[in-house]
Amino acid sequence: MFPRTSKQHDSIMVLVDRLRKVLHFIIVKSTISISEVAQIFIKEIVKFHGVPKNIISNRDAEFCPMFPKYFLHVWG
């Protein structure tokens, strides 16, 4: 964790586009939920690059199976 910003952000979410060799660094709160990750993903990634074919995560085993559910809820 990092020192808190004025908006209480204290962590950095790193998104890597291996095809385009692009990194996205997004400041977030350490208590971010899966639904918030989905919202940020759509706002910051899908908006500019489209929907990815696959997603690889280093989060816990519960994250990857649940992310598409939240992604579709936010997207649809």
Jmol script that loads the backbone (N, CA, C; Angstrom):
load data "model"
ATOM      1  N   MET A   1       0.833  -1.182   0.000  1.00  0.00           N
ATOM      2  CA  MET A   1       0.000   0.000   0.000  1.00  0.00           C
ATOM      3  C   MET A   1       0.884   1.254   0.000  1.00  0.00           C
ATOM      4  N   PHE A   2       0.335   2.298  -0.526  1.00  0.00           N
ATOM      5  CA  PHE A   2       1.011   3.570  -0.640  1.00  0.00           C
ATOM      6  C   PHE A   2       0.331   4.589   0.277  1.00  0.00           C
ATOM      7  N   PRO A   3       0.949   5.744   0.472  1.00  0.00           N
ATOM      8  CA  PRO A   3       0.260   6.803   1.230  1.00  0.00           C
ATOM      9  C   PRO A   3      -1.041   7.189   0.517  1.00  0.00           C
ATOM     10  N   ARG A   4      -2.052   7.510   1.281  1.00  0.00           N
ATOM     11  CA  ARG A   4      -3.364   7.846   0.715  1.00  0.00           C
ATOM     12  C   ARG A   4      -3.332   9.198  -0.008  1.00  0.00           C
ATOM     13  N   THR A   5      -4.071   9.236  -1.124  1.00  0.00           N
ATOM     14  CA  THR A   5      -4.228  10.490  -1.850  1.00  0.00           C
ATOM     15  C   THR A   5      -5.381  11.261  -1.225  1.00  0.00           C
ATOM     16  N   SER A   6      -5.703  12.409  -1.780  1.00  0.00           N
ATOM     17  CA  SER A   6      -6.815  13.204  -1.254  1.00  0.00           C
ATOM     18  C   SER A   6      -8.158  12.488  -1.429  1.00  0.00           C
ATOM     19  N   LYS A   7      -8.242  11.561  -2.394  1.00  0.00           N
ATOM     20  CA  LYS A   7      -9.466  10.787  -2.603  1.00  0.00           C
ATOM     21  C   LYS A   7      -9.389   9.408  -1.941  1.00  0.00           C
ATOM     22  N   GLN A   8      -8.423   9.237  -1.038  1.00  0.00           N
ATOM     23  CA  GLN A   8      -8.253   8.009  -0.253  1.00  0.00           C
ATOM     24  C   GLN A   8      -7.776   6.801  -1.065  1.00  0.00           C
ATOM     25  N   HIS A   9      -7.219   7.030  -2.247  1.00  0.00           N
ATOM     26  CA  HIS A   9      -6.628   5.933  -3.014  1.00  0.00           C
ATOM     27  C   HIS A   9      -5.287   5.575  -2.381  1.00  0.00           C
ATOM     28  N   ASP A  10      -5.028   4.272  -2.221  1.00  0.00           N
ATOM     29  CA  ASP A  10      -3.776   3.861  -1.585  1.00  0.00           C
ATOM     30  C   ASP A  10      -3.122   2.663  -2.271  1.00  0.00           C
ATOM     31  N   SER A  11      -3.622   2.307  -3.460  1.00  0.00           N
ATOM     32  CA  SER A  11      -3.077   1.168  -4.195  1.00  0.00           C
ATOM     33  C   SER A  11      -3.073   1.479  -5.686  1.00  0.00           C
ATOM     34  N   ILE A  12      -2.349   0.656  -6.435  1.00  0.00           N
ATOM     35  CA  ILE A  12      -2.297   0.808  -7.885  1.00  0.00           C
ATOM     36  C   ILE A  12      -2.725  -0.500  -8.531  1.00  0.00           C
ATOM     37  N   MET A  13      -3.710  -0.423  -9.413  1.00  0.00           N
ATOM     38  CA  MET A  13      -4.125  -1.584 -10.194  1.00  0.00           C
ATOM     39  C   MET A  13      -3.344  -1.518 -11.500  1.00  0.00           C
ATOM     40  N   VAL A  14      -2.654  -2.595 -11.830  1.00  0.00           N
ATOM     41  CA  VAL A  14      -1.842  -2.644 -13.038  1.00  0.00           C
ATOM     42  C   VAL A  14      -2.516  -3.576 -14.033  1.00  0.00           C
ATOM     43  N   LEU A  15      -2.783  -3.069 -15.212  1.00  0.00           N
ATOM     44  CA  LEU A  15      -3.389  -3.859 -16.281  1.00  0.00           C
ATOM     45  C   LEU A  15      -2.400  -3.914 -17.438  1.00  0.00           C
ATOM     46  N   VAL A  16      -2.133  -5.117 -17.915  1.00  0.00           N
ATOM     47  CA  VAL A  16      -1.134  -5.325 -18.954  1.00  0.00           C
ATOM     48  C   VAL A  16      -1.807  -5.841 -20.211  1.00  0.00           C
ATOM     49  N   ASP A  17      -1.580  -5.162 -21.308  1.00  0.00           N
ATOM     50  CA  ASP A  17      -2.036  -5.630 -22.611  1.00  0.00           C
ATOM     51  C   ASP A  17      -0.809  -6.218 -23.292  1.00  0.00           C
ATOM     52  N   ARG A  18      -0.705  -7.546 -23.263  1.00  0.00           N
ATOM     53  CA  ARG A  18       0.484  -8.196 -23.802  1.00  0.00           C
ATOM     54  C   ARG A  18       0.556  -8.103 -25.323  1.00  0.00           C
ATOM     55  N   LEU A  19      -0.576  -8.039 -26.004  1.00  0.00           N
ATOM     56  CA  LEU A  19      -0.570  -7.946 -27.456  1.00  0.00           C
ATOM     57  C   LEU A  19       0.004  -6.606 -27.922  1.00  0.00           C
ATOM     58  N   ARG A  20      -0.490  -5.532 -27.350  1.00  0.00           N
ATOM     59  CA  ARG A  20      -0.048  -4.188 -27.739  1.00  0.00           C
ATOM     60  C   ARG A  20       1.162  -3.707 -26.958  1.00  0.00           C
ATOM     61  N   LYS A  21       1.566  -4.489 -25.953  1.00  0.00           N
ATOM     62  CA  LYS A  21       2.694  -4.137 -25.084  1.00  0.00           C
ATOM     63  C   LYS A  21       2.462  -2.779 -24.414  1.00  0.00           C
ATOM     64  N   VAL A  22       1.291  -2.693 -23.777  1.00  0.00           N
ATOM     65  CA  VAL A  22       0.882  -1.465 -23.098  1.00  0.00           C
ATOM     66  C   VAL A  22       0.564  -1.787 -21.644  1.00  0.00           C
ATOM     67  N   LEU A  23       0.962  -0.912 -20.741  1.00  0.00           N
ATOM     68  CA  LEU A  23       0.628  -1.020 -19.328  1.00  0.00           C
ATOM     69  C   LEU A  23      -0.316   0.108 -18.957  1.00  0.00           C
ATOM     70  N   HIS A  24      -1.279  -0.201 -18.105  1.00  0.00           N
ATOM     71  CA  HIS A  24      -2.185   0.810 -17.570  1.00  0.00           C
ATOM     72  C   HIS A  24      -2.034   0.776 -16.051  1.00  0.00           C
ATOM     73  N   PHE A  25      -1.753   1.906 -15.464  1.00  0.00           N
ATOM     74  CA  PHE A  25      -1.646   2.031 -14.013  1.00  0.00           C
ATOM     75  C   PHE A  25      -2.810   2.888 -13.535  1.00  0.00           C
ATOM     76  N   ILE A  26      -3.644   2.321 -12.681  1.00  0.00           N
ATOM     77  CA  ILE A  26      -4.845   3.024 -12.222  1.00  0.00           C
ATOM     78  C   ILE A  26      -4.830   3.050 -10.702  1.00  0.00           C
ATOM     79  N   ILE A  27      -4.927   4.245 -10.127  1.00  0.00           N
ATOM     80  CA  ILE A  27      -4.933   4.329  -8.670  1.00  0.00           C
ATOM     81  C   ILE A  27      -6.308   3.956  -8.143  1.00  0.00           C
ATOM     82  N   VAL A  28      -6.320   3.137  -7.105  1.00  0.00           N
ATOM     83  CA  VAL A  28      -7.565   2.630  -6.524  1.00  0.00           C
ATOM     84  C   VAL A  28      -7.418   2.559  -5.011  1.00  0.00           C
ATOM     85  N   LYS A  29      -8.518   2.275  -4.346  1.00  0.00           N
ATOM     86  CA  LYS A  29      -8.499   2.012  -2.908  1.00  0.00           C
ATOM     87  C   LYS A  29      -8.168   0.540  -2.707  1.00  0.00           C
ATOM     88  N   SER A  30      -7.478   0.209  -1.638  1.00  0.00           N
ATOM     89  CA  SER A  30      -7.094  -1.184  -1.391  1.00  0.00           C
ATOM     90  C   SER A  30      -8.307  -2.065  -1.095  1.00  0.00           C
ATOM     91  N   THR A  31      -9.439  -1.472  -0.798  1.00  0.00           N
ATOM     92  CA  THR A  31     -10.649  -2.228  -0.482  1.00  0.00           C
ATOM     93  C   THR A  31     -11.562  -2.374  -1.699  1.00  0.00           C
ATOM     94  N   ILE A  32     -11.020  -2.263  -2.889  1.00  0.00           N
ATOM     95  CA  ILE A  32     -11.813  -2.309  -4.118  1.00  0.00           C
ATOM     96  C   ILE A  32     -12.524  -3.661  -4.256  1.00  0.00           C
ATOM     97  N   SER A  33     -13.766  -3.632  -4.714  1.00  0.00           N
ATOM     98  CA  SER A  33     -14.557  -4.854  -4.887  1.00  0.00           C
ATOM     99  C   SER A  33     -14.452  -5.341  -6.338  1.00  0.00           C
ATOM    100  N   ILE A  34     -14.915  -6.551  -6.568  1.00  0.00           N
ATOM    101  CA  ILE A  34     -14.877  -7.105  -7.922  1.00  0.00           C
ATOM    102  C   ILE A  34     -15.749  -6.281  -8.862  1.00  0.00           C
ATOM    103  N   SER A  35     -16.905  -5.833  -8.395  1.00  0.00           N
ATOM    104  CA  SER A  35     -17.774  -5.033  -9.266  1.00  0.00           C
ATOM    105  C   SER A  35     -17.117  -3.691  -9.607  1.00  0.00           C
ATOM    106  N   GLU A  36     -16.366  -3.131  -8.675  1.00  0.00           N
ATOM    107  CA  GLU A  36     -15.653  -1.882  -8.966  1.00  0.00           C
ATOM    108  C   GLU A  36     -14.528  -2.124  -9.965  1.00  0.00           C
ATOM    109  N   VAL A  37     -13.859  -3.267  -9.848  1.00  0.00           N
ATOM    110  CA  VAL A  37     -12.815  -3.614 -10.819  1.00  0.00           C
ATOM    111  C   VAL A  37     -13.432  -3.717 -12.211  1.00  0.00           C
ATOM    112  N   ALA A  38     -14.601  -4.350 -12.312  1.00  0.00           N
ATOM    113  CA  ALA A  38     -15.280  -4.481 -13.599  1.00  0.00           C
ATOM    114  C   ALA A  38     -15.627  -3.111 -14.176  1.00  0.00           C
ATOM    115  N   GLN A  39     -16.114  -2.212 -13.339  1.00  0.00           N
ATOM    116  CA  GLN A  39     -16.457  -0.865 -13.803  1.00  0.00           C
ATOM    117  C   GLN A  39     -15.217  -0.134 -14.302  1.00  0.00           C
ATOM    118  N   ILE A  40     -14.137  -0.213 -13.552  1.00  0.00           N
ATOM    119  CA  ILE A  40     -12.891   0.446 -13.955  1.00  0.00           C
ATOM    120  C   ILE A  40     -12.363  -0.173 -15.238  1.00  0.00           C
ATOM    121  N   PHE A  41     -12.439  -1.503 -15.336  1.00  0.00           N
ATOM    122  CA  PHE A  41     -11.965  -2.202 -16.523  1.00  0.00           C
ATOM    123  C   PHE A  41     -12.700  -1.724 -17.769  1.00  0.00           C
ATOM    124  N   ILE A  42     -14.003  -1.597 -17.674  1.00  0.00           N
ATOM    125  CA  ILE A  42     -14.791  -1.130 -18.823  1.00  0.00           C
ATOM    126  C   ILE A  42     -14.452   0.321 -19.137  1.00  0.00           C
ATOM    127  N   LYS A  43     -14.362   1.140 -18.108  1.00  0.00           N
ATOM    128  CA  LYS A  43     -14.092   2.569 -18.303  1.00  0.00           C
ATOM    129  C   LYS A  43     -12.699   2.823 -18.880  1.00  0.00           C
ATOM    130  N   GLU A  44     -11.701   2.085 -18.405  1.00  0.00           N
ATOM    131  CA  GLU A  44     -10.321   2.375 -18.773  1.00  0.00           C
ATOM    132  C   GLU A  44      -9.758   1.483 -19.883  1.00  0.00           C
ATOM    133  N   ILE A  45     -10.268   0.279 -20.051  1.00  0.00           N
ATOM    134  CA  ILE A  45      -9.677  -0.652 -21.006  1.00  0.00           C
ATOM    135  C   ILE A  45     -10.597  -0.909 -22.194  1.00  0.00           C
ATOM    136  N   VAL A  46     -11.804  -1.383 -21.940  1.00  0.00           N
ATOM    137  CA  VAL A  46     -12.728  -1.730 -23.025  1.00  0.00           C
ATOM    138  C   VAL A  46     -13.025  -0.506 -23.882  1.00  0.00           C
ATOM    139  N   LYS A  47     -13.129   0.628 -23.252  1.00  0.00           N
ATOM    140  CA  LYS A  47     -13.415   1.874 -23.965  1.00  0.00           C
ATOM    141  C   LYS A  47     -12.372   2.164 -25.048  1.00  0.00           C
ATOM    142  N   PHE A  48     -11.105   1.878 -24.759  1.00  0.00           N
ATOM    143  CA  PHE A  48     -10.025   2.199 -25.682  1.00  0.00           C
ATOM    144  C   PHE A  48      -9.563   1.016 -26.530  1.00  0.00           C
ATOM    145  N   HIS A  49      -9.634  -0.204 -25.983  1.00  0.00           N
ATOM    146  CA  HIS A  49      -9.058  -1.359 -26.662  1.00  0.00           C
ATOM    147  C   HIS A  49     -10.064  -2.429 -27.055  1.00  0.00           C
ATOM    148  N   GLY A  50     -11.311  -2.337 -26.610  1.00  0.00           N
ATOM    149  CA  GLY A  50     -12.308  -3.365 -26.884  1.00  0.00           C
ATOM    150  C   GLY A  50     -12.250  -4.479 -25.848  1.00  0.00           C
ATOM    151  N   VAL A  51     -13.126  -5.451 -25.987  1.00  0.00           N
ATOM    152  CA  VAL A  51     -13.216  -6.557 -25.041  1.00  0.00           C
ATOM    153  C   VAL A  51     -12.105  -7.561 -25.339  1.00  0.00           C
ATOM    154  N   PRO A  52     -11.309  -7.919 -24.332  1.00  0.00           N
ATOM    155  CA  PRO A  52     -10.214  -8.865 -24.572  1.00  0.00           C
ATOM    156  C   PRO A  52     -10.730 -10.289 -24.784  1.00  0.00           C
ATOM    157  N   LYS A  53      -9.923 -11.104 -25.480  1.00  0.00           N
ATOM    158  CA  LYS A  53     -10.294 -12.499 -25.701  1.00  0.00           C
ATOM    159  C   LYS A  53     -10.152 -13.318 -24.422  1.00  0.00           C
ATOM    160  N   ASN A  54      -9.157 -13.001 -23.606  1.00  0.00           N
ATOM    161  CA  ASN A  54      -9.002 -13.689 -22.321  1.00  0.00           C
ATOM    162  C   ASN A  54      -8.420 -12.733 -21.296  1.00  0.00           C
ATOM    163  N   ILE A  55      -8.613 -13.092 -20.036  1.00  0.00           N
ATOM    164  CA  ILE A  55      -8.132 -12.284 -18.920  1.00  0.00           C
ATOM    165  C   ILE A  55      -7.338 -13.196 -18.001  1.00  0.00           C
ATOM    166  N   ILE A  56      -6.145 -12.764 -17.657  1.00  0.00           N
ATOM    167  CA  ILE A  56      -5.305 -13.494 -16.722  1.00  0.00           C
ATOM    168  C   ILE A  56      -5.150 -12.612 -15.494  1.00  0.00           C
ATOM    169  N   SER A  57      -5.336 -13.197 -14.325  1.00  0.00           N
ATOM    170  CA  SER A  57      -5.264 -12.419 -13.095  1.00  0.00           C
ATOM    171  C   SER A  57      -4.360 -13.099 -12.082  1.00  0.00           C
ATOM    172  N   ASN A  58      -3.688 -12.284 -11.276  1.00  0.00           N
ATOM    173  CA  ASN A  58      -2.900 -12.853 -10.186  1.00  0.00           C
ATOM    174  C   ASN A  58      -3.662 -12.757  -8.861  1.00  0.00           C
ATOM    175  N   ARG A  59      -4.943 -12.450  -8.934  1.00  0.00           N
ATOM    176  CA  ARG A  59      -5.776 -12.401  -7.735  1.00  0.00           C
ATOM    177  C   ARG A  59      -6.096 -13.817  -7.287  1.00  0.00           C
ATOM    178  N   ASP A  60      -6.824 -13.943  -6.201  1.00  0.00           N
ATOM    179  CA  ASP A  60      -7.145 -15.266  -5.665  1.00  0.00           C
ATOM    180  C   ASP A  60      -8.019 -16.074  -6.619  1.00  0.00           C
ATOM    181  N   ALA A  61      -8.162 -17.358  -6.349  1.00  0.00           N
ATOM    182  CA  ALA A  61      -8.881 -18.279  -7.239  1.00  0.00           C
ATOM    183  C   ALA A  61     -10.350 -17.903  -7.404  1.00  0.00           C
ATOM    184  N   GLU A  62     -10.917 -17.154  -6.478  1.00  0.00           N
ATOM    185  CA  GLU A  62     -12.321 -16.755  -6.571  1.00  0.00           C
ATOM    186  C   GLU A  62     -12.529 -15.606  -7.547  1.00  0.00           C
ATOM    187  N   PHE A  63     -11.486 -14.854  -7.843  1.00  0.00           N
ATOM    188  CA  PHE A  63     -11.625 -13.659  -8.663  1.00  0.00           C
ATOM    189  C   PHE A  63     -11.948 -13.977 -10.120  1.00  0.00           C
ATOM    190  N   CYS A  64     -11.152 -14.821 -10.755  1.00  0.00           N
ATOM    191  CA  CYS A  64     -11.316 -15.082 -12.193  1.00  0.00           C
ATOM    192  C   CYS A  64     -12.677 -15.658 -12.558  1.00  0.00           C
ATOM    193  N   PRO A  65     -13.199 -16.661 -11.830  1.00  0.00           N
ATOM    194  CA  PRO A  65     -14.529 -17.158 -12.201  1.00  0.00           C
ATOM    195  C   PRO A  65     -15.642 -16.125 -11.981  1.00  0.00           C
ATOM    196  N   MET A  66     -15.467 -15.223 -11.033  1.00  0.00           N
ATOM    197  CA  MET A  66     -16.526 -14.255 -10.717  1.00  0.00           C
ATOM    198  C   MET A  66     -16.457 -13.007 -11.594  1.00  0.00           C
ATOM    199  N   PHE A  67     -15.292 -12.666 -12.105  1.00  0.00           N
ATOM    200  CA  PHE A  67     -15.142 -11.423 -12.859  1.00  0.00           C
ATOM    201  C   PHE A  67     -16.074 -11.344 -14.062  1.00  0.00           C
ATOM    202  N   PRO A  68     -16.178 -12.400 -14.904  1.00  0.00           N
ATOM    203  CA  PRO A  68     -17.109 -12.285 -16.050  1.00  0.00           C
ATOM    204  C   PRO A  68     -18.544 -11.984 -15.634  1.00  0.00           C
ATOM    205  N   LYS A  69     -18.982 -12.525 -14.507  1.00  0.00           N
ATOM    206  CA  LYS A  69     -20.342 -12.259 -14.028  1.00  0.00           C
ATOM    207  C   LYS A  69     -20.525 -10.764 -13.753  1.00  0.00           C
ATOM    208  N   TYR A  70     -19.584 -10.159 -13.051  1.00  0.00           N
ATOM    209  CA  TYR A  70     -19.677  -8.730 -12.756  1.00  0.00           C
ATOM    210  C   TYR A  70     -19.455  -7.894 -14.010  1.00  0.00           C
ATOM    211  N   PHE A  71     -18.562  -8.359 -14.869  1.00  0.00           N
ATOM    212  CA  PHE A  71     -18.279  -7.660 -16.113  1.00  0.00           C
ATOM    213  C   PHE A  71     -19.552  -7.586 -16.954  1.00  0.00           C
ATOM    214  N   LEU A  72     -20.254  -8.709 -17.108  1.00  0.00           N
ATOM    215  CA  LEU A  72     -21.482  -8.726 -17.901  1.00  0.00           C
ATOM    216  C   LEU A  72     -22.584  -7.907 -17.238  1.00  0.00           C
ATOM    217  N   HIS A  73     -22.622  -7.907 -15.903  1.00  0.00           N
ATOM    218  CA  HIS A  73     -23.625  -7.119 -15.193  1.00  0.00           C
ATOM    219  C   HIS A  73     -23.412  -5.631 -15.450  1.00  0.00           C
ATOM    220  N   VAL A  74     -22.170  -5.176 -15.395  1.00  0.00           N
ATOM    221  CA  VAL A  74     -21.856  -3.760 -15.606  1.00  0.00           C
ATOM    222  C   VAL A  74     -22.006  -3.420 -17.071  1.00  0.00           C
ATOM    223  N   TRP A  75     -21.536  -4.296 -17.951  1.00  0.00           N
ATOM    224  CA  TRP A  75     -21.527  -4.044 -19.394  1.00  0.00           C
ATOM    225  C   TRP A  75     -22.938  -4.109 -19.976  1.00  0.00           C
ATOM    226  N   GLY A  76     -23.717  -5.092 -19.543  1.00  0.00           N
ATOM    227  CA  GLY A  76     -25.028  -5.312 -20.142  1.00  0.00           C
ATOM    228  C   GLY A  76     -26.093  -4.600 -19.472  1.00  0.00           C
TER     229      GLY A  76
END
end "model"
wireframe off; spacefill off
backbone 0.3
color backbone group
